[in-house]
Amino acid sequence: EAGVVQSPRYKIIEKKQPVAFWCNPISGHNTLYWYRQNLGQGPELLIRYENEEAVDDSQLPKDRFSAERLKGVDSTLKIQPAELGDSAVYLCASSATRYTEAFFGQGTRLTVV
Amino acid sequence: GDSVTQMEGPVTLSEEAFLTINCTYTATGYPSLFWYVQYPGEGLQLLLKATKADDKGSNKGFEATYRKETTSFHLEKGSVQVSDSAVYFCALSNFGNEKLTFGTGTRLTIIP
């Protein structure tokens, strides 16, 4: 069974440019998470979806970040415009329900120059 | 708010040595506790978990016991192997707050 798939694996952009990350969760998983992991730190939750609904986006910087999960399956996280401080690894995870084990993708490493 | 404090790394051990990685937490309520592992080039994987006080989680020779009185969840392994080299994250999740709060991670390197 395929795990959580993220793309791209790596992205380098100039500041003020837009960027988007894509996540395909494990089939049948209703809950989807986006985490951000800064260098030398643990991941921090940005947003959690239950099916199509964003049920916890309290940590998402809404002035420049947006996310969507169309049809309750794939999800896209966007940053516009990117800032130097956005350089990090962006992790997507999914779980069957919000109470069960979360499985993580390999992440997208973003470098803003 | 909830927080996790992990033993700072990096940690370097010889093969077959005993491993302890310390983890303490601050949380309201009765959190579930986890250890995740990140092998080079791979995503985070759940290593073990415990959902209530005095529970012991175990997997692949690793163990951790949920100690409510000391708010700790230390990771141990009796004899490490080179293949255990990875970054280890302690984490917690509170019921009704379905997100993982992670520690900063501990990089473990095992030398032959």
Boltz contact constraints between the chains, C-beta under 6 A:
constraints:
  - contact:
      token1: [A, 41]
      token2: [B, 104]
      max_distance: 6.0
  - contact:
      token1: [A, 42]
      token2: [B, 89]
      max_distance: 6.0
  - contact:
      token1: [A, 42]
      token2: [B, 102]
      max_distance: 6.0
  - contact:
      token1: [A, 42]
      token2: [B, 103]
      max_distance: 6.0
  - contact:
      token1: [A, 42]
      token2: [B, 104]
      max_distance: 6.0
  - contact:
      token1: [A, 42]
      token2: [B, 105]
      max_distance: 6.0
  - contact:
      token1: [A, 43]
      token2: [B, 102]
      max_distance: 6.0
  - contact:
      token1: [A, 45]
      token2: [B, 99]
      max_distance: 6.0
  - contact:
      token1: [A, 98]
      token2: [B, 98]
      max_distance: 6.0
  - contact:
      token1: [A, 101]
      token2: [B, 46]
      max_distance: 6.0
  - contact:
      token1: [A, 104]
      token2: [B, 43]
      max_distance: 6.0
  - contact:
      token1: [A, 104]
      token2: [B, 44]
      max_distance: 6.0
  - contact:
      token1: [A, 105]
      token2: [B, 43]
      max_distance: 6.0
  - contact:
      token1: [A, 106]
      token2: [B, 43]
      max_distance: 6.0
